[in-house]
Amino acid sequence: MSIHTDSQALDPDEYTRRVKAGDEILYLKEAAALVRKPESIMRYYRHLGIGPRSFRHGRNVAYWKTDLILWIAEESRQPGGRDSGAHTNARPQVGRSRTPQRRNGKAS
């Protein structure tokens, strides 16, 4: 299955072709329910580029239903599941330190 890129947009020609073929657009919540994964996992897969193909539809992340079904089918063909290890290459989130700090900024 193709991996998404942020540059993928909703192409009007593709939209017309898919709608005529009976495909439909699902937003994150609907897509997560279809593939039976939490929304957070779908966001994480999108972040890593290992999930189903997705695109921006306005402010929303969207998926074509057919792409979700093909992604599930591809997952089922892999004997050990997702053993490419792509999810292990994720960089840790940048944010607050886990070390407690005092008001003067020094660790306790």
BELTA-V372543 format. One record per residue. N is the residue number from 0. RES is the residue in three letters. SS is DSSP state (A for helix, B for strand, O for the rest). PHI is phi as a letter, one per 30 degrees, with the letter a starting at -180 (NA if undefined). PSI is psi as a letter, one per 30 degrees, with the letter a starting at -180 (none if undefined). Layout:
BEGIN
<<N	RES	SS	PHI	PSI> <N	RES	SS	PHI	PSI>>
END
This chain:
BEGIN
<<0	MET	O	NA	k> <1	SER	O	d	k> <2	ILE	O	c	k> <3	HIS	O	d	l> <4	THR	O	b	l> <5	ASP	O	d	f> <6	SER	O	d	f> <7	GLN	O	d	k> <8	ALA	B	b	l> <9	LEU	O	d	j> <10	ASP	O	d	k> <11	PRO	A	e	e> <12	ASP	A	d	e> <13	GLU	A	d	e> <14	TYR	A	e	e> <15	THR	A	d	e> <16	ARG	A	d	e> <17	ARG	A	d	e> <18	VAL	A	d	e> <19	LYS	A	d	e> <20	ALA	O	d	f> <21	GLY	O	j	g> <22	ASP	O	d	l> <23	GLU	O	b	l> <24	ILE	B	d	k> <25	LEU	B	c	k> <26	TYR	B	d	l> <27	LEU	A	e	e> <28	LYS	A	d	e> <29	GLU	A	d	e> <30	ALA	A	d	e> <31	ALA	A	d	e> <32	ALA	A	d	e> <33	LEU	A	d	e> <34	VAL	A	c	g> <35	ARG	O	h	h> <36	LYS	O	b	l> <37	PRO	O	d	l> <38	GLU	A	e	e> <39	SER	A	d	e> <40	ILE	A	d	e> <41	MET	A	d	e> <42	ARG	A	d	e> <43	TYR	A	d	e> <44	TYR	A	d	e> <45	ARG	A	d	e> <46	HIS	A	e	e> <47	LEU	A	d	f> <48	GLY	O	i	g> <49	ILE	O	c	g> <50	GLY	O	c	a> <51	PRO	O	d	l> <52	ARG	O	e	k> <53	SER	O	b	l> <54	PHE	B	a	l> <55	ARG	B	d	k> <56	HIS	B	b	j> <57	GLY	O	i	b> <58	ARG	O	c	f> <59	ASN	B	c	l> <60	VAL	B	d	k> <61	ALA	B	b	l> <62	TYR	B	b	k> <63	TRP	B	d	k> <64	LYS	A	e	e> <65	THR	A	d	e> <66	ASP	A	d	e> <67	LEU	A	d	e> <68	ILE	A	d	e> <69	LEU	A	d	e> <70	TRP	A	d	e> <71	ILE	A	d	e> <72	ALA	A	d	e> <73	GLU	A	d	e> <74	GLU	A	d	e> <75	SER	A	d	f> <76	ARG	A	d	f> <77	GLN	O	d	j> <78	PRO	O	e	e> <79	GLY	O	c	g> <80	GLY	O	i	b> <81	ARG	O	d	i> <82	ASP	O	c	g> <83	SER	O	d	f> <84	GLY	O	i	g> <85	ALA	A	e	e> <86	HIS	A	d	f> <87	THR	A	d	f> <88	ASN	A	d	g> <89	ALA	O	d	k> <90	ARG	O	d	k> <91	PRO	O	d	l> <92	GLN	O	d	k> <93	VAL	O	d	k> <94	GLY	O	l	b> <95	ARG	O	d	k> <96	SER	O	d	k> <97	ARG	O	d	f> <98	THR	O	d	k> <99	PRO	O	d	k> <100	GLN	B	b	k> <101	ARG	O	d	l> <102	ARG	O	d	e> <103	ASN	O	d	g> <104	GLY	O	j	f> <105	LYS	O	c	k> <106	ALA	B	d	k> <107	SER	O	d	none>>
END
